[in-house]
Amino acid sequence: MRVKKIYILVLKSYIGPLLLTFFISLFVLLMQFLWKYIDDLVGKGLEWHVVLKLLMYASSTFVPLALPLAILLSSLMTFGNLGEYYELVAMKAAGISLRKIMKPLIVLSILISLFAFYFSNSVLPIANLKFKSLLYDVREQKLALDIPEGVFYNNLDGFVIRIGKKEEDGKRVKNIMIYDHRDKKGNIKLTIADSGRMEMTPDKLNLLFTLYQGHNYIEKTDQRNYKVTRPFQRSSFRKEIIKFSLMDFKMSRTNEDLFKNNYSMLNLKQLRSAEDSLVRKYKNERERIPKSLINNFYFYNKIDSAQQEQYKLDTITSYDMLAGYEPFKKDEIIERALGKCRNQKNNIYYYKQNLENKSKLIYKHQAEWHRKFTLSVACFVLFFIGAPLGAIIRKGGLGLPVVISILFFVLFHIISITGEKSVKSGVIDANIGMWVAPVVLLPLGIFLTYKATTDSPLLDSESWIKFVHKIFKKRVK
């Protein structure tokens, strides 16, 4: 009964910091995303629900980074707080070992790791698909309609507009020039007005320009010899209304099926199937290349059988293939051969690049397949670094634990990224490169857990000072 209460106490102490650090990490990563893509979002008149969807999908894709960091930081904070307020000492004095204290959190970490695997395999591919397709549409979206003063504005399809001055209400305008380029024949249609009014239709799909006191100028290009005679038509008006369609400014969604075959949007089964298909294509391409090169590189030697018998020598270097031809014909054959060699060189370079691209795509699928598992393992390994480290340093809060957590997480992230890039470039096999970070940090977690369970003064400043003093005393003697 006493142990169960301690389990509940430890779980309550852990879950709060876990949720707090997870959402803080997610928020920081989301701010980084906004900072990176701020130029693609501002000034496009995006509706609030579009921005909200984009942020929600982006947040989902940041979970593989935020979750391991949250586990590392929260476990370090939890055991740091328990050690700082001597709760760990009290539990050990009551005969409860550190392993028993960590037991409920180990079970919780296993459950979190299983959830992380499910998330990576089932949720993350869908989140990547939604996020990247929506981000693509947002980046392709035109800037919102905003016609500045004194500038030739050409974002309206088929028209160029220049406004001399805007009134304070933003609707009344003066000195308007409108070039009509819908015929794609240049500046042959021009409308000029002294004043006007521009306003949206209620459905926001059209822009209405009501012009006053103006002229229309049209160069007639449908008459004979118009380039010589330059026929010209001018008409005046007191009031004229021109309607501009704003459909190009309305955000349109791209079909998500165009993105779904990307390796980051597939689950384990789909990745394996896609990889097998790519490997087959790669092998077929490699088998086809030699035949293609041989078929495209041939040479006809038109000499009689007597000459062939004469030049049957042991070494090919002493065989003159062009002995039966006239000098001018030899030059022609040599020139053709050089041309074929150049073409074959280009073909070989193309085939090489094509094979490299196919192999890199296979490596990316392999890396993504292993990534589904590495997230789960990372959560588990980082818990066994944070929990014993917190019990050793005995400092809670957001001070020293944050600094230590960031250092370990940066180390883990750098090793992970280095291994992943090495895999995608074909330098290291995916079975090794994608597991470098967990394999490197797992012994560290085991070492820290051992030191914490044996109450070793690993980070005790007084112990280190005594150790340094002993070394100096030995050197002095």
GICORHU-V878371 format. One record per pair of residues at least 12 apart in sequence whose ideal C-beta (glycine too) atoms are under 7 Angstrom apart, sorted by the first residue. I is the first residue (numbers start at 0). J is the second residue. Records with the same first field share a line. If there is no record, write none. Layout:
BEGIN
I=J, J
END
This chain:
BEGIN
2=95, 99
5=90, 95, 100
6=103
9=100, 103, 104
10=103, 107
12=77, 80, 81
13=73, 74, 77, 104
16=73, 76, 77
17=69, 70, 73
20=69, 72, 73
21=65, 66, 69
24=65, 68, 69
25=58, 61, 65
28=61, 64, 65
29=54, 57, 58, 61
32=57
39=137, 138
40=137
42=142, 143
43=140, 142, 143
44=143
45=137, 250
49=250
52=133
53=133, 134, 137
56=126, 129, 130, 133
57=130
59=122, 126
60=123, 126, 127, 130
62=118
63=119, 374
66=115, 378
67=377, 378, 381
68=404, 408
70=108, 111, 378, 381, 382, 385
71=381, 384, 385, 404, 407, 408
72=385, 400, 401, 404
74=104, 382, 385, 386, 389
75=385, 388, 389, 400, 403, 404
76=389, 395, 400
77=389
78=386, 389, 390
79=389, 392, 393, 394, 395, 400
80=395
82=389, 390, 393
83=393, 394, 395
87=390
96=452
97=390, 451, 452
98=452
101=386
104=386
108=378, 379, 382
111=378
112=375, 378, 379
115=374, 375, 378
116=371, 372, 375
119=370, 371, 374
120=266, 267, 371
121=266
124=264, 265, 266
127=263, 264
128=255, 258, 259, 264
131=258
132=253, 255, 258
135=253
136=250, 252, 253
140=250
141=154, 247, 248
142=154
143=248
144=206, 245, 248
146=160, 162
148=162, 163, 164, 165
149=163
155=243
156=247
157=180, 181
158=177, 178, 179, 180, 243
159=178, 180
160=177
161=176
162=175
170=196, 197, 198
171=196
172=194, 195, 197
173=193, 194
175=192, 195, 210
176=189, 191
177=190, 241
184=220
187=217, 218, 220
188=217
189=216
190=210, 213, 215
191=213, 214
192=210, 211, 212, 213
193=211, 212, 213
194=211, 212
195=208, 209, 210, 211
196=209
203=245
204=245, 246
205=242, 243, 244, 245
206=243, 245
207=240, 242
208=240, 241
209=238, 240
210=239, 241
211=237, 238
212=237
213=236, 239
214=233, 234, 235
215=234
216=233
217=232
218=231
219=231, 232
262=363, 364, 367
263=367
267=368, 371
270=364, 367, 368
271=368
273=364
274=361, 364, 365
277=357, 360, 361, 364
278=361
280=357
281=357, 358, 361
284=353, 354, 357
285=354
288=350
292=343, 346
295=343, 346
296=339, 343
298=336
300=320
302=322, 323
306=322, 323
310=322
358=425
359=423, 425
362=422, 423, 425, 429
363=423
365=422, 429
366=419, 422, 423, 429, 433
369=429, 433
370=433
373=433, 434, 437
376=437
377=411, 437
380=437, 440, 441, 444
381=411
383=444, 448
384=407, 440, 443, 444, 447
385=404
387=447, 448, 450, 451
388=403, 447
390=451
391=447, 450, 451, 457, 458
392=458
411=436, 440
414=435, 436, 439
415=436
418=432, 433, 435, 436
419=432, 433
END
